[in-house]
């Protein structure tokens, strides 16, 4: 995939378009493989961006004493 400046939303939209084209069944094998490879790269990019954002997110929690403290936001998977 060519190095192209894009944001997360553009990458997701492009990935959705790739999925639609692959599911259409109208592509040659070579076209399908190329799109699949592009999709993998976009998926890696999106995962990396989400990981970066997750590290930046924090939440404010009020404890039982009414004091506010900041904690890192964690997602259980």
HUUR-V242636 format. One line per field, one symbol per residue. phi: phi as a letter, one per 30 degrees, with the letter a starting at -180 (. if undefined). Layout:
phi: ???
This chain:
phi: .ddbdaceddddddddddddddddiccddddddddddddddddddddddddddedddbbcbcdddidcbcbddbcdb
